[in-house]
Amino acid sequence: MTLRRILSAVLVLGLCGGAALAQEKKETSLTLEDSIVKALKNNLNVAVEVVGPDLAAAGVTLAREYFMPRFQVDFTGNRYEQPSTWSLQNTGTYIQNSSDAGATLTQQIPFGGNLSVALGYTRSKTNQLFQNFNPSYTGQLNFVLNQPLLKNFGLTISRRSIIVAQNNLNVSRSELKNTLIGTVYQVEEAYWNLVYAIESMKVAQQSLDLGRDLLAKTKKEVEVGQTAPIEVLSAEAEVASREAGILQAEALIKRRQDQLKALLNLAADPGGAAQVVVPADKPEFKPFAITLEEALEKAMAMRPDLDSVKYTIATKRIDARYAKNQILPQLDLRLAKTSPGVSGDRYLYPDNNPLLDPIGIVEGSPSQAFRDAFKFLYNNWTVGVTLTLPLGDVFSRARHAQAKLDLDQSLARLKLQEQQVYLEVSDAVLTLETAAKSVEAFRIARELSEKRLEAEMKKLKVGMTTNYFVLQYQNDLASKRSQELRALVDYNVAVANIAKVTGSNLENRNITF
């Protein structure tokens, strides 16, 4: 069995199997824009990264809770009983019952301290003699300010956790944006590569059709004695070779299909895994020019990976500043203002002599005690400072040195990233310029190849050439068509790459998040 027959049998089986499979699978026509929308909706990398900003936003909320007011309520009940130790107590067993209740509202203030307002209440009753108030009610209003003056002092120091959490949120958003930019470019690249594979298949099919036509013509010429039989063998070998090329083109289409479908995650759609994506757009040459300076300026302003490094540097600066602050001595200021109020059942004694039996009782109430507390009848102040000097601050200084080195490393990483951006942008601009020139060059080469084949076919009709040269010119035309198509696809991919390396493809496609 000849090579041509083997390849023909394989091709027939492949086409029959492909036809049966096509009946089972559903073709879906997608434009490039449709593909990008599906990828942003279903792509697994996007699905992973899109959760990041939500997690980081929760971290910001948690950090801000530090400055939320805290409310505390306390209640304590006491009973104290013991034998009397003083004969004037006039009782065998001394018993005292008391209960305490309080409510405290505490608020962190921006410079590292806290301010608290507390309202307390105490009720006390005893069986001892000589009590002015029994039971007694005490209300107390307290204002307390605690403020560090050196260590832990400052607006930035107190808000460090919030600033760091906000920077982490910005980093997470930048990473998501970077993922979206990369996904859009990957979809564009995969889409155009699939278009190239399909169009290459068409070019190969055209070449095969030309070869078969020439083979049929040659056989007829042999039958009438116009051509030597050896020409049939040459034509058959070329047809077999082109049939093998068809098989390779089909395999390439399958690979490109799988790559695009993986990016679109069609399995997320009902029946999507069985779909065959058919590109609806064709590559076009739309003139696009950008200078290296313009591309660099755009990249430095819009690249999310640069923003991510800058936010990280901002966090490192805060960490270094905090570590430096922790080396300082601890000097704390405390201010307190107390206003008490006392009430209760007051005993009246003859001539105010408590050794005599009481002659009456003036009833009191807890509300009177609270009223007196809010009137600030008594001027009670407390002012104090506490200085704490660590005997050794080795660990604090080590943390400060570590934070400075960490900051220096991040600054160096930013310069390295900027250098990498320059290389990427420079290469992308050069690739775009080369691709634009290649499109025009291969277009001219394809037109010349068509004219040469046309001329050779005319020569074949008058017997001035052989099938061998016609087949060579056919191969050359197929190659030139494929090269022109490849150049056109490469140009569209190069335009997409410019948008990726400058970080502008989301903006260009009006994609917001």
C-alpha angles and dihedrals in degrees: 000000000000123000090246092057092048092051091044091054091049090048092050092050091047093049092046091049090046091051092051091048091048089057090057096043126068120228116225120195111214132180119214090256091051090051093051092049091050092048093051089049100044110017111124095217089055090047090055096046097042090069092058099077091049091053091046091048089054087053090055090051091050092049092051091054087075088076095046114111116258120217121200130185124194133186128180131176123197137185119186123186132173140143115281114261097188125062093214090064085078094210136096096222125032112221127181125180121191139166129195129198130176144170123204129190114195126188127187111226124216098253097059103272134097137230121210134188117198131185115195135186130192129184118191131180128177140172093227122117128238095048118150091199122028114191095021128198121204125188121187132187116197132187115191129181121190114185129171112220102191118007112046091011122134144062094259093046094051093046095043096113091050093048092048091048091049091050089050089052090052091048090051091050091049091051090051091049090049090052091050091049091050093046093051090051093046090052091049092049093046092045094053092043089054089049089051092050092050094045090046087054089055091049090050090049091051089050091049091049091051090049092050092048090051091047091053091047091049093051090053091049090051090051091056093041097248095119135037115252090239088073090065091058091051092050093046092052091051092048090051090051091051091048088056088052089056090057091051091049091052091051090050091052090052092052093047090047091053092048093052094043090052090054091048091044090217089180085078090067122072106269090354096129090065095048123113111216114223113191112230096192126077124209113261134186107241109173111242125171132179131167123232090245092053092047093048092049091051093046094050090052100042110027107116093203089062090048089051092055091046092053089048089053090051089055091048090052091054091048091051092049092049092048090052091050091053090062091065122096116261113250114172128187121208124192122179133179117191128190116184129191125193130195139150145125102319119204120222117216129192108264087354089285109147090195089072126073114273115257098199149350130237107205119226134191140211090243090063090054091052092046091054091047092055091048091064092223093166127054105224119164136170123193124174145150128207122203119197119188116188113225089217129017098181094127094047092051091047091053090050092051090047092050091051092050090047090053092049090051091052091050090051090048090054091054090048091050091049089051090051090050090052091052093047093048093045092050092046093052092048091047091051093051092048093047092051091052091045092056091057094042094051091045090057091044091052093050091050091048090053091052092048092051091047090052092047091051089054090051090050091055091057093042096249095125141022137246089255093067093042090053090050091052090048090053090047092052092049089050092049092049090050091047092050090049091047090050091050092049091045089052092053090047090049090054089050090048091054089055090049098049091046091047092234104113093096091051092045090055095040092244112158133176 
